């Protein structure tokens, strides 16, 4: 986990990735939007390259049955 200035953001940067060629890195960021919703951003970097967007996913807690 990497430090960030926004308390509603979690940032994780890999040191290595299983099942992918050596040297690749991944960066996963979670933006907390509310207690029931957040956004996940996954970025990948090839060896010697900068990070590029791989996927962006909005996630919402499923409402409990009434």
PyMOL Python script that loads the backbone (N, CA, C, O; Angstrom):
from pymol import cmd

cmd.read_pdbstr("""\
ATOM      1  N   UNK A   1       0.856  -1.172   0.000  1.00  0.00           N
ATOM      2  CA  UNK A   1       0.000   0.000   0.000  1.00  0.00           C
ATOM      3  C   UNK A   1       0.897   1.227   0.000  1.00  0.00           C
ATOM      4  O   UNK A   1       1.873   1.299   0.747  1.00  0.00           O
ATOM      5  N   UNK A   2       0.561   2.176  -0.834  1.00  0.00           N
ATOM      6  CA  UNK A   2       1.320   3.416  -0.950  1.00  0.00           C
ATOM      7  C   UNK A   2       0.578   4.541  -0.221  1.00  0.00           C
ATOM      8  O   UNK A   2      -0.652   4.541  -0.183  1.00  0.00           O
ATOM      9  N   UNK A   3       1.307   5.491   0.355  1.00  0.00           N
ATOM     10  CA  UNK A   3       0.635   6.618   1.025  1.00  0.00           C
ATOM     11  C   UNK A   3       0.006   7.564   0.001  1.00  0.00           C
ATOM     12  O   UNK A   3       0.578   7.816  -1.060  1.00  0.00           O
ATOM     13  N   UNK A   4      -1.170   8.081   0.332  1.00  0.00           N
ATOM     14  CA  UNK A   4      -1.855   9.091  -0.478  1.00  0.00           C
ATOM     15  C   UNK A   4      -2.411  10.158   0.447  1.00  0.00           C
ATOM     16  O   UNK A   4      -2.654   9.899   1.626  1.00  0.00           O
ATOM     17  N   UNK A   5      -2.614  11.358  -0.084  1.00  0.00           N
ATOM     18  CA  UNK A   5      -3.087  12.461   0.757  1.00  0.00           C
ATOM     19  C   UNK A   5      -4.593  12.417   1.014  1.00  0.00           C
ATOM     20  O   UNK A   5      -5.072  13.012   1.979  1.00  0.00           O
ATOM     21  N   UNK A   6      -5.342  11.719   0.159  1.00  0.00           N
ATOM     22  CA  UNK A   6      -6.794  11.644   0.305  1.00  0.00           C
ATOM     23  C   UNK A   6      -7.170  10.433   1.164  1.00  0.00           C
ATOM     24  O   UNK A   6      -6.873   9.304   0.775  1.00  0.00           O
ATOM     25  N   UNK A   7      -7.818  10.633   2.322  1.00  0.00           N
ATOM     26  CA  UNK A   7      -8.165   9.507   3.183  1.00  0.00           C
ATOM     27  C   UNK A   7      -9.210   8.563   2.576  1.00  0.00           C
ATOM     28  O   UNK A   7      -9.421   7.467   3.094  1.00  0.00           O
ATOM     29  N   UNK A   8      -9.859   8.970   1.496  1.00  0.00           N
ATOM     30  CA  UNK A   8     -10.853   8.112   0.846  1.00  0.00           C
ATOM     31  C   UNK A   8     -10.277   7.420  -0.385  1.00  0.00           C
ATOM     32  O   UNK A   8     -11.019   6.970  -1.258  1.00  0.00           O
ATOM     33  N   UNK A   9      -8.957   7.338  -0.449  1.00  0.00           N
ATOM     34  CA  UNK A   9      -8.288   6.669  -1.560  1.00  0.00           C
ATOM     35  C   UNK A   9      -7.290   5.668  -1.010  1.00  0.00           C
ATOM     36  O   UNK A   9      -6.503   5.984  -0.117  1.00  0.00           O
ATOM     37  N   UNK A  10      -7.329   4.448  -1.556  1.00  0.00           N
ATOM     38  CA  UNK A  10      -6.357   3.409  -1.222  1.00  0.00           C
ATOM     39  C   UNK A  10      -5.577   3.091  -2.490  1.00  0.00           C
ATOM     40  O   UNK A  10      -6.171   2.890  -3.550  1.00  0.00           O
ATOM     41  N   UNK A  11      -4.248   3.044  -2.389  1.00  0.00           N
ATOM     42  CA  UNK A  11      -3.400   2.809  -3.553  1.00  0.00           C
ATOM     43  C   UNK A  11      -2.449   1.658  -3.262  1.00  0.00           C
ATOM     44  O   UNK A  11      -1.726   1.667  -2.265  1.00  0.00           O
ATOM     45  N   UNK A  12      -2.461   0.664  -4.150  1.00  0.00           N
ATOM     46  CA  UNK A  12      -1.592  -0.503  -4.020  1.00  0.00           C
ATOM     47  C   UNK A  12      -0.745  -0.618  -5.281  1.00  0.00           C
ATOM     48  O   UNK A  12      -1.275  -0.545  -6.390  1.00  0.00           O
ATOM     49  N   UNK A  13       0.569  -0.796  -5.124  1.00  0.00           N
ATOM     50  CA  UNK A  13       1.474  -0.983  -6.258  1.00  0.00           C
ATOM     51  C   UNK A  13       2.221  -2.294  -6.048  1.00  0.00           C
ATOM     52  O   UNK A  13       2.780  -2.537  -4.978  1.00  0.00           O
ATOM     53  N   UNK A  14       2.226  -3.130  -7.071  1.00  0.00           N
ATOM     54  CA  UNK A  14       2.865  -4.445  -6.960  1.00  0.00           C
ATOM     55  C   UNK A  14       4.381  -4.340  -7.066  1.00  0.00           C
ATOM     56  O   UNK A  14       4.922  -3.374  -7.603  1.00  0.00           O
ATOM     57  N   UNK A  15       5.039  -5.345  -6.548  1.00  0.00           N
ATOM     58  CA  UNK A  15       6.477  -5.501  -6.733  1.00  0.00           C
ATOM     59  C   UNK A  15       6.738  -6.572  -7.780  1.00  0.00           C
ATOM     60  O   UNK A  15       7.791  -6.572  -8.417  1.00  0.00           O
ATOM     61  N   UNK A  16       5.795  -7.478  -7.963  1.00  0.00           N
ATOM     62  CA  UNK A  16       5.851  -8.542  -8.964  1.00  0.00           C
ATOM     63  C   UNK A  16       4.429  -9.056  -9.161  1.00  0.00           C
ATOM     64  O   UNK A  16       3.563  -8.862  -8.308  1.00  0.00           O
ATOM     65  N   UNK A  17       4.199  -9.717 -10.303  1.00  0.00           N
ATOM     66  CA  UNK A  17       2.875 -10.251 -10.608  1.00  0.00           C
ATOM     67  C   UNK A  17       3.030 -11.715 -10.991  1.00  0.00           C
ATOM     68  O   UNK A  17       3.886 -12.067 -11.802  1.00  0.00           O
ATOM     69  N   UNK A  18       2.198 -12.562 -10.403  1.00  0.00           N
ATOM     70  CA  UNK A  18       2.186 -13.981 -10.785  1.00  0.00           C
ATOM     71  C   UNK A  18       1.636 -14.127 -12.193  1.00  0.00           C
ATOM     72  O   UNK A  18       0.812 -13.323 -12.629  1.00  0.00           O
ATOM     73  N   UNK A  19       2.087 -15.144 -12.899  1.00  0.00           N
ATOM     74  CA  UNK A  19       1.529 -15.528 -14.202  1.00  0.00           C
ATOM     75  C   UNK A  19       1.626 -14.446 -15.268  1.00  0.00           C
ATOM     76  O   UNK A  19       0.766 -14.368 -16.145  1.00  0.00           O
ATOM     77  N   UNK A  20       2.653 -13.615 -15.208  1.00  0.00           N
ATOM     78  CA  UNK A  20       2.893 -12.606 -16.244  1.00  0.00           C
ATOM     79  C   UNK A  20       4.412 -12.446 -16.338  1.00  0.00           C
ATOM     80  O   UNK A  20       5.132 -12.740 -15.384  1.00  0.00           O
ATOM     81  N   UNK A  21       4.880 -11.992 -17.461  1.00  0.00           N
ATOM     82  CA  UNK A  21       6.329 -11.878 -17.677  1.00  0.00           C
ATOM     83  C   UNK A  21       6.988 -10.998 -16.604  1.00  0.00           C
ATOM     84  O   UNK A  21       6.384 -10.036 -16.129  1.00  0.00           O
ATOM     85  N   UNK A  22       8.224 -11.334 -16.228  1.00  0.00           N
ATOM     86  CA  UNK A  22       8.944 -10.529 -15.234  1.00  0.00           C
ATOM     87  C   UNK A  22       9.057  -9.064 -15.666  1.00  0.00           C
ATOM     88  O   UNK A  22       9.183  -8.758 -16.852  1.00  0.00           O
ATOM     89  N   UNK A  23       9.010  -8.180 -14.689  1.00  0.00           N
ATOM     90  CA  UNK A  23       9.173  -6.756 -14.951  1.00  0.00           C
ATOM     91  C   UNK A  23       7.876  -5.975 -15.050  1.00  0.00           C
ATOM     92  O   UNK A  23       7.888  -4.749 -14.937  1.00  0.00           O
ATOM     93  N   UNK A  24       6.765  -6.650 -15.257  1.00  0.00           N
ATOM     94  CA  UNK A  24       5.483  -5.961 -15.305  1.00  0.00           C
ATOM     95  C   UNK A  24       5.081  -5.525 -13.892  1.00  0.00           C
ATOM     96  O   UNK A  24       5.400  -6.196 -12.910  1.00  0.00           O
ATOM     97  N   UNK A  25       4.376  -4.392 -13.806  1.00  0.00           N
ATOM     98  CA  UNK A  25       3.872  -3.885 -12.527  1.00  0.00           C
ATOM     99  C   UNK A  25       2.382  -3.603 -12.644  1.00  0.00           C
ATOM    100  O   UNK A  25       1.865  -3.353 -13.734  1.00  0.00           O
ATOM    101  N   UNK A  26       1.707  -3.647 -11.516  1.00  0.00           N
ATOM    102  CA  UNK A  26       0.285  -3.308 -11.464  1.00  0.00           C
ATOM    103  C   UNK A  26       0.069  -2.264 -10.380  1.00  0.00           C
ATOM    104  O   UNK A  26       0.730  -2.268  -9.342  1.00  0.00           O
ATOM    105  N   UNK A  27      -0.869  -1.373 -10.650  1.00  0.00           N
ATOM    106  CA  UNK A  27      -1.259  -0.361  -9.662  1.00  0.00           C
ATOM    107  C   UNK A  27      -2.776  -0.407  -9.568  1.00  0.00           C
ATOM    108  O   UNK A  27      -3.472  -0.255 -10.572  1.00  0.00           O
ATOM    109  N   UNK A  28      -3.286  -0.616  -8.359  1.00  0.00           N
ATOM    110  CA  UNK A  28      -4.727  -0.690  -8.137  1.00  0.00           C
ATOM    111  C   UNK A  28      -5.121   0.414  -7.160  1.00  0.00           C
ATOM    112  O   UNK A  28      -4.563   0.533  -6.069  1.00  0.00           O
ATOM    113  N   UNK A  29      -6.093   1.212  -7.577  1.00  0.00           N
ATOM    114  CA  UNK A  29      -6.557   2.328  -6.760  1.00  0.00           C
ATOM    115  C   UNK A  29      -8.036   2.147  -6.462  1.00  0.00           C
ATOM    116  O   UNK A  29      -8.827   1.847  -7.356  1.00  0.00           O
ATOM    117  N   UNK A  30      -8.401   2.331  -5.211  1.00  0.00           N
ATOM    118  CA  UNK A  30      -9.800   2.311  -4.790  1.00  0.00           C
ATOM    119  C   UNK A  30     -10.175   3.715  -4.332  1.00  0.00           C
ATOM    120  O   UNK A  30      -9.544   4.266  -3.430  1.00  0.00           O
ATOM    121  N   UNK A  31     -11.193   4.288  -4.948  1.00  0.00           N
ATOM    122  CA  UNK A  31     -11.732   5.590  -4.560  1.00  0.00           C
ATOM    123  C   UNK A  31     -13.041   5.323  -3.831  1.00  0.00           C
ATOM    124  O   UNK A  31     -14.010   4.868  -4.439  1.00  0.00           O
ATOM    125  N   UNK A  32     -13.077   5.603  -2.536  1.00  0.00           N
ATOM    126  CA  UNK A  32     -14.271   5.371  -1.730  1.00  0.00           C
ATOM    127  C   UNK A  32     -15.228   6.541  -1.949  1.00  0.00           C
ATOM    128  O   UNK A  32     -14.911   7.685  -1.625  1.00  0.00           O
ATOM    129  N   UNK A  33     -16.393   6.241  -2.500  1.00  0.00           N
ATOM    130  CA  UNK A  33     -17.374   7.283  -2.810  1.00  0.00           C
ATOM    131  C   UNK A  33     -18.408   7.433  -1.708  1.00  0.00           C
ATOM    132  O   UNK A  33     -18.907   8.530  -1.459  1.00  0.00           O
ATOM    133  N   UNK A  34     -18.729   6.324  -1.047  1.00  0.00           N
ATOM    134  CA  UNK A  34     -19.668   6.330   0.081  1.00  0.00           C
ATOM    135  C   UNK A  34     -19.489   5.013   0.818  1.00  0.00           C
ATOM    136  O   UNK A  34     -18.643   4.201   0.443  1.00  0.00           O
ATOM    137  N   UNK A  35     -20.279   4.795   1.860  1.00  0.00           N
ATOM    138  CA  UNK A  35     -20.170   3.532   2.589  1.00  0.00           C
ATOM    139  C   UNK A  35     -20.635   2.353   1.746  1.00  0.00           C
ATOM    140  O   UNK A  35     -20.327   1.207   2.071  1.00  0.00           O
ATOM    141  N   UNK A  36     -21.370   2.615   0.673  1.00  0.00           N
ATOM    142  CA  UNK A  36     -21.909   1.548  -0.169  1.00  0.00           C
ATOM    143  C   UNK A  36     -21.371   1.539  -1.597  1.00  0.00           C
ATOM    144  O   UNK A  36     -21.819   0.738  -2.418  1.00  0.00           O
ATOM    145  N   UNK A  37     -20.421   2.413  -1.903  1.00  0.00           N
ATOM    146  CA  UNK A  37     -19.975   2.521  -3.293  1.00  0.00           C
ATOM    147  C   UNK A  37     -18.517   2.952  -3.369  1.00  0.00           C
ATOM    148  O   UNK A  37     -18.071   3.831  -2.631  1.00  0.00           O
ATOM    149  N   UNK A  38     -17.780   2.309  -4.285  1.00  0.00           N
ATOM    150  CA  UNK A  38     -16.423   2.755  -4.574  1.00  0.00           C
ATOM    151  C   UNK A  38     -16.080   2.468  -6.025  1.00  0.00           C
ATOM    152  O   UNK A  38     -16.787   1.728  -6.709  1.00  0.00           O
ATOM    153  N   UNK A  39     -14.988   3.062  -6.486  1.00  0.00           N
ATOM    154  CA  UNK A  39     -14.522   2.884  -7.849  1.00  0.00           C
ATOM    155  C   UNK A  39     -13.144   2.249  -7.795  1.00  0.00           C
ATOM    156  O   UNK A  39     -12.285   2.687  -7.030  1.00  0.00           O
ATOM    157  N   UNK A  40     -12.929   1.224  -8.600  1.00  0.00           N
ATOM    158  CA  UNK A  40     -11.638   0.545  -8.679  1.00  0.00           C
ATOM    159  C   UNK A  40     -10.998   0.891 -10.020  1.00  0.00           C
ATOM    160  O   UNK A  40     -11.654   0.822 -11.059  1.00  0.00           O
ATOM    161  N   UNK A  41      -9.714   1.264  -9.998  1.00  0.00           N
ATOM    162  CA  UNK A  41      -8.961   1.546 -11.213  1.00  0.00           C
ATOM    163  C   UNK A  41      -7.720   0.656 -11.198  1.00  0.00           C
ATOM    164  O   UNK A  41      -6.939   0.685 -10.247  1.00  0.00           O
ATOM    165  N   UNK A  42      -7.544  -0.133 -12.255  1.00  0.00           N
ATOM    166  CA  UNK A  42      -6.389  -1.012 -12.375  1.00  0.00           C
ATOM    167  C   UNK A  42      -5.538  -0.533 -13.539  1.00  0.00           C
ATOM    168  O   UNK A  42      -6.030  -0.356 -14.654  1.00  0.00           O
ATOM    169  N   UNK A  43      -4.253  -0.326 -13.267  1.00  0.00           N
ATOM    170  CA  UNK A  43      -3.310   0.105 -14.298  1.00  0.00           C
ATOM    171  C   UNK A  43      -2.160  -0.888 -14.351  1.00  0.00           C
ATOM    172  O   UNK A  43      -1.755  -1.433 -13.324  1.00  0.00           O
ATOM    173  N   UNK A  44      -1.636  -1.123 -15.549  1.00  0.00           N
ATOM    174  CA  UNK A  44      -0.496  -2.013 -15.738  1.00  0.00           C
ATOM    175  C   UNK A  44       0.643  -1.257 -16.404  1.00  0.00           C
ATOM    176  O   UNK A  44       0.422  -0.305 -17.152  1.00  0.00           O
ATOM    177  N   UNK A  45       1.873  -1.698 -16.120  1.00  0.00           N
ATOM    178  CA  UNK A  45       3.060  -1.106 -16.735  1.00  0.00           C
ATOM    179  C   UNK A  45       3.964  -2.223 -17.240  1.00  0.00           C
ATOM    180  O   UNK A  45       4.380  -3.093 -16.475  1.00  0.00           O
ATOM    181  N   UNK A  46       4.265  -2.189 -18.537  1.00  0.00           N
ATOM    182  CA  UNK A  46       5.231  -3.120 -19.111  1.00  0.00           C
ATOM    183  C   UNK A  46       6.627  -2.737 -18.613  1.00  0.00           C
ATOM    184  O   UNK A  46       6.831  -1.607 -18.169  1.00  0.00           O
ATOM    185  N   UNK A  47       7.577  -3.651 -18.679  1.00  0.00           N
ATOM    186  CA  UNK A  47       8.931  -3.337 -18.216  1.00  0.00           C
ATOM    187  C   UNK A  47       9.471  -2.046 -18.858  1.00  0.00           C
ATOM    188  O   UNK A  47       9.491  -1.912 -20.081  1.00  0.00           O
ATOM    189  N   UNK A  48       9.903  -1.115 -18.020  1.00  0.00           N
ATOM    190  CA  UNK A  48      10.469   0.145 -18.489  1.00  0.00           C
ATOM    191  C   UNK A  48       9.468   1.156 -18.998  1.00  0.00           C
ATOM    192  O   UNK A  48       9.868   2.208 -19.496  1.00  0.00           O
ATOM    193  N   UNK A  49       8.182   0.877 -18.891  1.00  0.00           N
ATOM    194  CA  UNK A  49       7.127   1.787 -19.373  1.00  0.00           C
ATOM    195  C   UNK A  49       6.328   2.348 -18.208  1.00  0.00           C
ATOM    196  O   UNK A  49       6.409   1.843 -17.088  1.00  0.00           O
ATOM    197  N   UNK A  50       5.559   3.392 -18.476  1.00  0.00           N
ATOM    198  CA  UNK A  50       4.685   3.971 -17.466  1.00  0.00           C
ATOM    199  C   UNK A  50       3.381   3.194 -17.365  1.00  0.00           C
ATOM    200  O   UNK A  50       3.082   2.347 -18.206  1.00  0.00           O
ATOM    201  N   UNK A  51       2.615   3.492 -16.332  1.00  0.00           N
ATOM    202  CA  UNK A  51       1.335   2.828 -16.120  1.00  0.00           C
ATOM    203  C   UNK A  51       0.304   3.307 -17.134  1.00  0.00           C
ATOM    204  O   UNK A  51       0.265   4.486 -17.488  1.00  0.00           O
ATOM    205  N   UNK A  52      -0.527   2.380 -17.596  1.00  0.00           N
ATOM    206  CA  UNK A  52      -1.630   2.690 -18.488  1.00  0.00           C
ATOM    207  C   UNK A  52      -2.892   2.020 -17.969  1.00  0.00           C
ATOM    208  O   UNK A  52      -2.825   0.965 -17.340  1.00  0.00           O
ATOM    209  N   UNK A  53      -4.030   2.625 -18.229  1.00  0.00           N
ATOM    210  CA  UNK A  53      -5.308   2.110 -17.748  1.00  0.00           C
ATOM    211  C   UNK A  53      -5.586   0.737 -18.340  1.00  0.00           C
ATOM    212  O   UNK A  53      -5.487   0.542 -19.551  1.00  0.00           O
ATOM    213  N   UNK A  54      -5.932  -0.210 -17.480  1.00  0.00           N
ATOM    214  CA  UNK A  54      -6.331  -1.545 -17.907  1.00  0.00           C
ATOM    215  C   UNK A  54      -7.834  -1.740 -17.709  1.00  0.00           C
ATOM    216  O   UNK A  54      -8.522  -2.261 -18.587  1.00  0.00           O
ATOM    217  N   UNK A  55      -8.336  -1.315 -16.548  1.00  0.00           N
ATOM    218  CA  UNK A  55      -9.778  -1.397 -16.316  1.00  0.00           C
ATOM    219  C   UNK A  55     -10.201  -0.384 -15.263  1.00  0.00           C
ATOM    220  O   UNK A  55      -9.415   0.042 -14.417  1.00  0.00           O
ATOM    221  N   UNK A  56     -11.472  -0.016 -15.349  1.00  0.00           N
ATOM    222  CA  UNK A  56     -12.077   0.898 -14.376  1.00  0.00           C
ATOM    223  C   UNK A  56     -13.448   0.324 -14.061  1.00  0.00           C
ATOM    224  O   UNK A  56     -14.239   0.077 -14.971  1.00  0.00           O
ATOM    225  N   UNK A  57     -13.740   0.109 -12.782  1.00  0.00           N
ATOM    226  CA  UNK A  57     -14.985  -0.556 -12.397  1.00  0.00           C
ATOM    227  C   UNK A  57     -15.680   0.175 -11.262  1.00  0.00           C
ATOM    228  O   UNK A  57     -15.102   0.354 -10.190  1.00  0.00           O
ATOM    229  N   UNK A  58     -16.931   0.603 -11.493  1.00  0.00           N
ATOM    230  CA  UNK A  58     -17.716   1.124 -10.373  1.00  0.00           C
ATOM    231  C   UNK A  58     -18.310  -0.064  -9.614  1.00  0.00           C
ATOM    232  O   UNK A  58     -18.834  -0.993 -10.228  1.00  0.00           O
ATOM    233  N   UNK A  59     -18.232  -0.036  -8.306  1.00  0.00           N
ATOM    234  CA  UNK A  59     -18.731  -1.136  -7.476  1.00  0.00           C
ATOM    235  C   UNK A  59     -19.693  -0.579  -6.431  1.00  0.00           C
ATOM    236  O   UNK A  59     -19.421   0.435  -5.789  1.00  0.00           O
ATOM    237  N   UNK A  60     -20.816  -1.263  -6.280  1.00  0.00           N
ATOM    238  CA  UNK A  60     -21.844  -0.822  -5.337  1.00  0.00           C
ATOM    239  C   UNK A  60     -22.315  -2.015  -4.532  1.00  0.00           C
ATOM    240  O   UNK A  60     -22.503  -3.108  -5.067  1.00  0.00           O
ATOM    241  N   UNK A  61     -22.507  -1.792  -3.226  1.00  0.00           N
ATOM    242  CA  UNK A  61     -23.017  -2.845  -2.357  1.00  0.00           C
ATOM    243  C   UNK A  61     -24.443  -3.209  -2.770  1.00  0.00           C
ATOM    244  O   UNK A  61     -25.276  -2.340  -3.029  1.00  0.00           O
ATOM    245  N   UNK A  62     -24.698  -4.499  -2.825  1.00  0.00           N
ATOM    246  CA  UNK A  62     -26.045  -4.973  -3.164  1.00  0.00           C
ATOM    247  C   UNK A  62     -26.959  -4.693  -1.973  1.00  0.00           C
ATOM    248  O   UNK A  62     -26.627  -5.043  -0.841  1.00  0.00           O
ATOM    249  N   UNK A  63     -28.105  -4.066  -2.224  1.00  0.00           N
ATOM    250  CA  UNK A  63     -29.025  -3.815  -1.099  1.00  0.00           C
ATOM    251  C   UNK A  63     -29.480  -5.129  -0.469  1.00  0.00           C
ATOM    252  O   UNK A  63     -29.689  -6.121  -1.168  1.00  0.00           O
ATOM    253  N   UNK A  64     -29.629  -5.129   0.833  1.00  0.00           N
ATOM    254  CA  UNK A  64     -30.097  -6.328   1.516  1.00  0.00           C
ATOM    255  C   UNK A  64     -31.590  -6.507   1.266  1.00  0.00           C
ATOM    256  O   UNK A  64     -32.320  -5.525   1.130  1.00  0.00           O
ATOM    257  N   UNK A  65     -32.041  -7.744   1.206  1.00  0.00           N
ATOM    258  CA  UNK A  65     -33.476  -7.992   0.996  1.00  0.00           C
ATOM    259  C   UNK A  65     -34.299  -7.410   2.139  1.00  0.00           C
ATOM    260  O   UNK A  65     -33.890  -7.472   3.299  1.00  0.00           O
ATOM    261  N   UNK A  66     -35.411  -6.867   1.824  1.00  0.00           N
ATOM    262  CA  UNK A  66     -36.281  -6.245   2.841  1.00  0.00           C
ATOM    263  C   UNK A  66     -37.210  -7.246   3.443  1.00  0.00           C
ATOM    264  O   UNK A  66     -38.010  -6.902   4.313  1.00  0.00           O
TER     265      UNK A  66
END
""", "prot")
cmd.dss("prot")
cmd.show_as("cartoon", "prot")
cmd.util.cbc("prot")
cmd.orient("prot")
